[in-house]
Amino acid sequence: MKTKPSQAWEHVQLAAKLADLKEEHYRTVLTLSAMLELFIEKGILSREELESKAEALDAQLESLISASLRPMG
């Protein structure tokens, strides 16, 4: 089955949007990483504090996700 030209163009546009999102995500992660490294270098926080907070936030998120997947009742 052939794809209509308008559908093909929609696929191209969707791929372009995805590429833009990937670039934006990369830039955001790069900026956050640079900020965190500067905070550590300046002694504002330690790598251990950062890792501990990341673990705590991850556990909270996992708990929320788990709770939302359980049936109510």
RASUL-V160493 format. One record per residue. N is the residue number from 1. RES is the residue in one small letter. PSI is psi in degrees with one decimal (none if undefined). Layout:
<<N & RES & PSI> <N & RES & PSI>>
This chain:
<<1 & m & 126.4> <2 & k & 148.1> <3 & t & 133.9> <4 & k & 151.8> <5 & p & -39.4> <6 & s & -36.1> <7 & q & -39.1> <8 & a & -42.3> <9 & w & -39.0> <10 & e & -39.0> <11 & h & -40.2> <12 & v & -44.0> <13 & q & -40.3> <14 & l & -41.8> <15 & a & -39.0> <16 & a & -40.9> <17 & k & -40.4> <18 & l & -42.2> <19 & a & -40.6> <20 & d & -42.4> <21 & l & -40.1> <22 & k & -42.5> <23 & e & -43.2> <24 & e & -42.2> <25 & h & -45.5> <26 & y & -46.8> <27 & r & -40.1> <28 & t & -47.0> <29 & v & -40.1> <30 & l & -45.4> <31 & t & -45.7> <32 & l & -41.0> <33 & s & -42.8> <34 & a & -43.0> <35 & m & -45.1> <36 & l & -41.9> <37 & e & -40.6> <38 & l & -41.8> <39 & f & -40.8> <40 & i & -45.8> <41 & e & -37.1> <42 & k & -1.8> <43 & g & 16.0> <44 & i & -34.7> <45 & l & 160.1> <46 & s & 161.5> <47 & r & -35.8> <48 & e & -42.1> <49 & e & -42.0> <50 & l & -46.2> <51 & e & -39.7> <52 & s & -44.1> <53 & k & -40.2> <54 & a & -42.1> <55 & e & -41.5> <56 & a & -45.1> <57 & l & -39.0> <58 & d & -42.9> <59 & a & -41.2> <60 & q & -45.1> <61 & l & -44.0> <62 & e & -41.1> <63 & s & -44.1> <64 & l & -43.1> <65 & i & -45.3> <66 & s & -43.8> <67 & a & -36.5> <68 & s & -20.2> <69 & l & -16.3> <70 & r & 139.6> <71 & p & 143.3> <72 & m & 148.7> <73 & g & none>>
